Amino acid sequence: MNAQPGSANVIEVEHVLGETRHPAFQLMLLVLCGLCLVIDGFDAQAMGYVAPSVIGEWHVSKAALGPVFSASLFGMLLGALGLSVLADRIGRRPVLIGATLFFALAMLATPLVTTIPALLTLRFITGLGLGCIMPNAMALVGEFSSTAHRVKRMMLVSCGFTLGAALGGFVSAALIPSYGWRAVFWVGGTVPLLLAFAMLAKLPESLQFLVLKGRHERALRWLTRFDPSLPISPNTRLVVREKAASGAPVAELFRAGRTPVTLILWAISFMNLIDLYFLSNWLPTVMHEAGYTPATAVIVGTVLQTGGVVGTLLLGWFIERFGFVRVLFVCFVAATLTVGMIGMVAQTLPWLLAVVFAGGFCVVGGQPAVNALAGHFYPTSLRSTGIGWSLGIGRIGSVIGPLVGGQLIALNWSNAALFHAAAVPVLCSALLVIALAGATRQRDNTTAQAF
């Protein structure tokens, strides 16, 4: 930041964000984006928790719910691909608020349906809104952080998704016995509706985004809220270190040497999300069929997400010290072992809970690390698109996972064979991390060290 007599007062946005400490503003941003991701995770996993109750009440087969699981995930895929690009055009704030309102209304409509086709349709519609929450919340938090703290804060806020998914298990276990499965969706719709109005009043827009788009007056207003002590005058001019991208955001992911990392990120996300959503959607049902009560089966699914919360927090700390490549490689190798063991220890509850927790730590906790890697790698003008497309392509895997799982269950595969098969995708993720290490060596030293 500098000023010269008789000239414009020039303020570098990144300097202000890196040097100024306003914990109340940062906390408000983290809370709003974190809550957004908590309810995103809650609603995304809700169907997995109510599935045993729906099967019992509607007298349908387990395989009949496979398309319902995948419909939501397909909607999330399209939402991540389309609305993340829109956010790099019009801003993170309007997309986050609009999407939250949209999926809140869809969740409130879900308890009214009585057939599988209607449930499938509403889960798809809900997924459209859910899909863009993660990339935009992470992008916004990252853009209000200094480079030194960006990964840690993006990982911290992304923890909200796994926390919400875990919370969904506890809430479902408490609500379903007394109020039925529909109560889960009433709660899952009411909370984001209230949150959307809170975001409308308090959620800021990315300062770098506003400057790059030439919206300097709006940027100055938000910067003044961030730091009221700044010497703002009619001559104040804001600058950022990046240049505005002129091409289509998706095409830019493949320019300036970004192609290898982009493709590898997509492949890692694809493989990991096959496992994440297979486990999230089918684990409670498979454990119920293995002889556990519905409440215990839900708790097993909740332990998976709880492991993901702990994993997200600790992996962020490890990444700051050892880099993305080393941490992700160890994480996915450990995931291969623990996921493969689930079926082998299914009849011994303490061992089952321990192995599921470890699998959640690595698989569920590893996905926010992949998302943070995308957010760290791409510049402001591509950040939402980069995270969104990594997640969106990955969610092709999230659609495939529940469908394939449903078919293998219908073929009466044993639990041991089922989870041995589930270990294969995360083994592929570990091998892809090795390819990522090679791709980063082809870039400049600064990028390689960041990885």
C-alpha positions in Angstrom: 0.0 0.0 0.0 1.4 3.4 -0.9 0.2 7.0 -1.4 1.9 10.0 -3.0 0.9 13.7 -2.6 -1.3 14.9 -5.4 -1.8 11.4 -6.8 -4.3 8.5 -6.2 -4.0 6.5 -3.0 -3.1 3.1 -4.3 -4.0 0.1 -2.1 -2.9 -3.4 -2.9 -5.7 -5.8 -1.8 -3.4 -8.7 -1.0 -1.2 -6.6 1.2 -4.2 -5.5 3.3 -5.6 -9.0 3.6 -2.1 -10.4 4.5 -1.1 -7.7 7.0 -4.3 -6.5 8.6 -5.7 -8.4 11.5 -9.5 -8.1 12.0 -10.5 -11.4 13.7 -14.2 -10.4 14.0 -14.6 -10.1 10.2 -12.6 -13.2 9.5 -14.5 -15.2 12.1 -17.8 -14.0 10.7 -16.7 -15.1 7.2 -15.5 -18.5 8.5 -18.7 -19.0 10.4 -21.1 -18.2 7.5 -19.2 -20.3 5.0 -18.6 -23.0 7.5 -22.3 -23.2 8.4 -23.1 -23.2 4.7 -20.9 -26.3 4.3 -22.3 -27.9 7.4 -25.8 -27.8 6.1 -24.5 -28.8 2.6 -23.0 -31.9 4.1 -26.1 -32.6 6.2 -28.4 -32.4 3.2 -26.1 -34.3 0.8 -25.9 -37.3 3.2 -29.5 -37.2 4.4 -30.7 -39.8 2.0 -28.1 -42.3 3.2 -29.3 -42.0 6.8 -33.1 -42.2 6.1 -32.7 -45.1 3.5 -33.3 -48.0 5.9 -36.5 -46.3 7.1 -37.7 -45.5 3.6 -37.1 -49.1 2.5 -39.1 -50.3 5.4 -42.1 -47.9 5.0 -42.4 -48.1 1.2 -41.5 -51.8 0.9 -39.0 -51.3 -1.8 -35.7 -53.1 -2.4 -32.3 -51.7 -1.5 -31.3 -51.6 -5.1 -34.3 -49.3 -5.9 -32.7 -46.5 -3.9 -29.4 -46.7 -5.9 -30.8 -44.4 -8.6 -32.1 -42.0 -5.9 -28.7 -41.7 -4.3 -27.2 -41.1 -7.8 -29.8 -38.6 -8.8 -28.7 -36.2 -6.0 -25.1 -36.7 -6.9 -25.7 -36.1 -10.6 -27.5 -32.9 -9.6 -24.4 -31.9 -7.5 -22.2 -32.7 -10.5 -24.1 -30.4 -12.8 -24.3 -27.7 -10.1 -20.5 -27.9 -9.5 -19.7 -27.6 -13.2 -22.2 -24.9 -14.2 -22.6 -22.7 -11.1 -18.8 -22.6 -10.3 -18.2 -21.1 -13.7 -21.1 -18.7 -13.2 -19.5 -17.6 -9.9 -16.3 -16.7 -11.7 -18.5 -14.4 -13.9 -20.9 -12.8 -11.4 -19.3 -13.4 -8.0 -19.2 -15.9 -5.2 -21.8 -14.1 -3.0 -24.9 -14.2 -5.3 -24.3 -17.8 -6.3 -23.8 -18.9 -2.6 -27.0 -17.1 -1.4 -29.1 -18.1 -4.4 -28.0 -21.8 -4.2 -28.7 -22.0 -0.5 -32.2 -20.6 -0.9 -32.8 -23.0 -3.8 -31.8 -26.2 -2.0 -33.6 -25.2 1.2 -36.9 -25.1 -0.7 -36.2 -28.4 -2.4 -35.4 -30.0 0.9 -38.7 -28.7 2.4 -40.6 -30.2 -0.5 -39.0 -33.7 -0.1 -41.2 -34.9 2.8 -44.3 -34.4 0.7 -43.4 -37.1 -1.9 -44.7 -40.7 -1.7 -43.0 -42.5 -4.7 -39.5 -43.4 -5.8 -39.7 -41.4 -9.1 -40.8 -38.2 -7.2 -38.1 -38.7 -4.6 -35.5 -39.2 -7.3 -36.6 -36.0 -9.0 -36.5 -33.9 -5.9 -33.1 -35.3 -4.9 -31.8 -34.3 -8.3 -33.2 -30.8 -8.0 -31.7 -30.5 -4.5 -28.3 -31.6 -5.8 -28.2 -28.7 -8.3 -28.1 -26.3 -5.4 -25.8 -28.3 -3.2 -23.2 -28.8 -5.9 -21.9 -25.2 -6.0 -21.6 -24.6 -2.3 -18.2 -26.2 -1.7 -16.2 -24.6 -4.5 -17.6 -21.1 -3.8 -17.3 -21.2 0.0 -13.7 -22.4 -0.3 -12.9 -19.9 -3.0 -14.3 -17.0 -0.9 -12.5 -18.0 2.3 -9.2 -18.5 0.3 -9.5 -15.1 -1.2 -9.9 -13.4 2.2 -6.7 -15.2 3.4 -3.0 -14.5 3.0 -1.0 -17.0 1.0 0.6 -18.4 4.2 -2.8 -19.2 5.8 -4.9 -20.0 2.7 -4.7 -23.8 2.7 -5.3 -24.1 6.5 -8.4 -21.9 6.3 -9.8 -23.6 3.2 -9.3 -26.9 4.9 -10.9 -25.6 8.1 -14.0 -24.3 6.4 -14.3 -27.4 4.2 -14.4 -29.4 7.4 -18.0 -28.1 7.7 -19.1 -30.5 5.0 -17.9 -33.6 6.8 -19.1 -32.2 10.1 -22.5 -31.7 8.7 -22.5 -35.2 7.3 -21.6 -36.6 10.7 -24.1 -34.3 12.4 -26.7 -35.7 10.1 -26.2 -39.1 11.5 -26.7 -38.0 15.1 -29.7 -35.8 14.2 -31.2 -38.7 12.1 -30.7 -41.2 14.9 -32.5 -38.8 17.3 -35.3 -37.7 15.0 -36.3 -40.9 13.1 -37.5 -43.1 16.0 -39.8 -40.3 17.4 -40.8 -38.3 14.3 -40.1 -40.4 11.3 -37.6 -40.0 8.4 -39.4 -36.9 7.0 -38.3 -34.9 10.0 -34.7 -35.1 8.8 -35.7 -33.2 5.6 -37.8 -30.6 7.6 -34.7 -29.8 9.6 -32.5 -29.9 6.6 -34.6 -27.3 4.8 -35.4 -24.9 7.6 -31.8 -24.3 8.7 -30.5 -23.2 5.3 -33.5 -21.0 4.7 -32.6 -19.0 7.8 -28.9 -19.1 6.9 -29.6 -17.6 3.4 -31.1 -14.5 5.0 -28.1 -14.2 7.4 -25.7 -14.4 4.4 -27.8 -11.8 2.5 -27.0 -9.4 5.4 -23.4 -10.2 6.2 -21.6 -12.3 3.6 -18.9 -10.3 1.7 -17.8 -10.6 -1.9 -14.3 -11.5 -2.9 -12.2 -8.2 -3.1 -9.9 -9.6 -5.7 -12.8 -10.7 -7.8 -14.4 -7.3 -7.6 -11.2 -5.5 -8.6 -10.5 -7.9 -11.5 -14.0 -7.3 -12.8 -13.6 -3.5 -12.5 -16.2 -3.1 -9.7 -14.1 -0.8 -7.6 -16.8 1.0 -5.7 -18.2 -2.2 -4.4 -14.7 -3.4 -3.6 -14.0 -0.3 -1.6 -17.2 -0.7 0.4 -16.3 -4.3 1.4 -12.7 -3.3 2.1 -13.9 -0.5 4.4 -15.9 -3.1 6.3 -12.9 -5.4 6.5 -10.6 -2.6 7.8 -12.4 0.7 8.8 -9.0 2.3 9.6 -7.8 2.4 5.9 -7.2 5.9 4.4 -10.0 5.7 1.9 -10.6 8.8 -0.2 -12.3 9.7 -3.6 -8.9 9.1 -5.2 -8.3 5.7 -3.8 -7.5 3.0 -6.3 -7.4 -0.7 -5.6 -5.0 -3.1 -7.3 -4.4 -6.8 -7.2 -1.3 -8.9 -8.1 -3.1 -11.0 -10.6 -4.2 -10.2 -14.2 -7.8 -10.7 -15.3 -8.4 -13.7 -17.4 -9.8 -12.9 -20.9 -10.8 -16.4 -22.1 -13.5 -18.9 -21.1 -12.8 -20.0 -17.5 -12.9 -23.7 -18.3 -10.5 -23.3 -21.2 -8.1 -21.4 -19.0 -7.7 -24.5 -16.8 -5.7 -26.0 -19.6 -3.5 -23.0 -20.4 -0.2 -21.7 -18.9 1.1 -25.2 -18.2 -1.9 -26.1 -16.1 -3.1 -29.1 -18.2 -1.3 -32.0 -16.5 -2.2 -30.9 -12.9 -5.8 -30.2 -14.0 -6.3 -33.7 -15.4 -4.6 -35.4 -12.5 -6.7 -33.4 -10.0 -9.9 -34.5 -11.9 -8.8 -38.2 -11.8 -7.9 -38.1 -8.1 -11.2 -36.5 -7.2 -13.1 -39.0 -9.4 -11.5 -42.1 -7.8 -11.8 -40.8 -4.2 -15.5 -39.8 -4.6 -16.4 -43.2 -5.9 -15.4 -44.5 -2.5 -16.6 -41.6 -0.5 -20.2 -41.8 -1.8 -20.3 -45.6 -1.9 -19.4 -45.6 1.8 -21.6 -42.7 2.8 -24.7 -44.0 1.0 -24.5 -47.8 1.5 -22.5 -48.3 4.8 -25.5 -47.9 7.1 -27.7 -50.2 5.0 -24.9 -52.9 4.6 -24.3 -52.8 8.3 -28.0 -53.1 9.1 -28.1 -56.2 6.8 -25.0 -57.6 8.7 -27.2 -57.8 11.8 -26.9 -54.4 13.5 -30.0 -52.4 14.5 -31.0 -49.4 12.4 -29.7 -47.0 15.1 -26.3 -48.8 15.3 -26.0 -48.9 11.6 -26.6 -45.1 11.4 -23.9 -44.6 14.1 -21.4 -46.7 12.0 -22.1 -44.3 9.1 -21.7 -41.3 11.5 -18.3 -42.6 12.6 -17.2 -42.6 8.9 -18.0 -38.8 8.8 -16.5 -38.2 12.2 -13.3 -39.7 11.0 -13.5 -37.3 8.0 -13.8 -34.3 10.3 -10.8 -35.2 12.3 -8.9 -36.1 9.1 -9.7 -32.7 7.6 -8.4 -30.8 10.6 -5.2 -32.9 11.0 -4.4 -33.2 7.3 -4.4 -29.4 6.9 -1.8 -29.2 9.6 0.3 -31.9 8.0 0.0 -30.3 4.5 1.4 -27.0 5.8 4.5 -28.8 7.0 5.0 -31.6 4.4 3.2 -30.5 1.3 0.2 -31.9 -0.6 1.9 -34.7 -2.4 3.5 -36.5 0.5 0.4 -36.2 2.7 -2.1 -37.3 0.1 0.0 -40.3 -0.9 0.2 -41.6 2.6 -3.4 -40.8 3.1 -4.6 -42.8 0.1 -2.4 -45.8 0.8 -3.8 -45.9 4.3 -7.3 -45.6 2.8 -6.7 -48.6 0.6 -5.8 -50.8 3.7 -8.6 -49.6 6.0 -11.5 -49.6 3.4 -10.4 -53.1 2.4 -10.6 -54.3 6.0 -14.2 -53.1 6.7 -15.9 -56.3 5.6 -13.4 -58.5 7.4 -14.1 -56.9 10.8 -17.8 -56.3 10.3 -19.0 -58.7 13.0 -16.9 -57.2 15.7 -18.3 -53.7 16.5 -15.3 -52.1 18.3 -12.9 -53.1 15.4 -15.6 -52.1 12.9 -15.9 -48.6 14.4 -12.1 -48.3 14.5 -11.5 -49.3 10.9 -14.5 -47.2 9.6 -13.1 -44.2 11.6 -9.7 -44.6 9.9 -11.3 -45.0 6.5 -13.3 -41.8 7.0 -10.1 -40.0 8.2 -8.4 -40.9 4.9 -11.2 -41.0 2.3 -13.6 -38.3 3.6 -10.8 -36.2 5.1 -8.7 -36.6 2.0 -11.3 -35.0 -0.3 -11.1 -31.5 1.3 -7.4 -31.7 0.8 -7.8 -32.3 -2.9 -10.3 -29.4 -3.0 -7.8 -27.2 -1.2 -5.1 -28.2 -3.6 -7.2 -27.0 -6.5 -8.0 -23.7 -4.6 -4.3 -23.2 -3.9 -3.2 -24.0 -7.5 -5.6 -21.8 -9.5 -5.6 -18.0 -9.5 -8.6 -15.9 -8.4 -10.1 -15.6 -11.9 -10.2 -19.4 -12.1 -10.5 -20.5 -8.5 -14.2 -21.2 -8.3 -14.1 -22.9 -11.7 -11.0 -24.9 -10.8 -12.4 -26.2 -7.5 -15.9 -26.7 -9.1 -14.7 -28.6 -12.1 -12.4 -30.8 -10.0 -15.4 -31.6 -7.8 -17.8 -31.8 -10.7 -15.7 -34.3 -12.7 -15.1 -36.1 -9.5 -18.8 -36.4 -8.9 -19.1 -38.5 -11.9 -17.4 -41.0 -9.6 -19.9 -40.1 -6.9 -22.7 -41.0 -9.2 -21.1 -44.3 -10.2 -20.2 -45.4 -6.7 -23.7 -45.8 -5.3 -24.9 -47.4 -8.5 -22.1 -50.0 -8.7 -22.5 -50.6 -5.0 -26.2 -51.2 -5.4 -25.6 -53.7 -8.2 -22.9 -55.6 -6.3 -25.2 -55.8 -3.3 -28.0 -57.1 -5.5 -25.5 -59.8 -6.8 -25.1 -60.9 -3.1 -21.4 -60.2 -2.9 -20.1 -60.9 0.5 -19.1 -58.0 2.8 -15.5 -58.9 2.5 -15.6 -58.9 -1.3 -17.6 -55.7 -1.4 -15.1 -53.7 0.5 -12.1 -55.3 -1.2 -13.6 -53.9 -4.4 -14.1 -50.5 -2.8 -10.4 -50.3 -1.9 -9.4 -50.3 -5.6 -10.4 -46.7 -6.4 -8.4 -45.2 -3.5 -5.4 -47.3 -4.5 -5.7 -45.6 -7.9 -5.8 -42.2 -6.2 -2.5 -43.1 -4.4 -0.8 -43.9 -7.8 -2.2 -40.7 -9.3 -0.6 -38.7 -6.5 2.8 -40.1 -7.7 1.9 -38.7 -11.2 1.0 -35.4 -9.6 4.5 -35.2 -8.1 6.0 -35.7 -11.6 3.7 -33.1 -13.1 4.6 -30.5 -10.5 8.3 -31.0 -11.2 7.8 -29.7 -14.7 6.6 -26.4 -13.3 8.6 -23.7 -11.6 10.2 -24.3 -8.2 7.7 -22.1 -6.3 4.8 -24.2 -7.5 6.6 -27.5 -6.9 7.4 -26.5 -3.3 3.8 -25.5 -2.7 2.8 -29.0 -3.7 
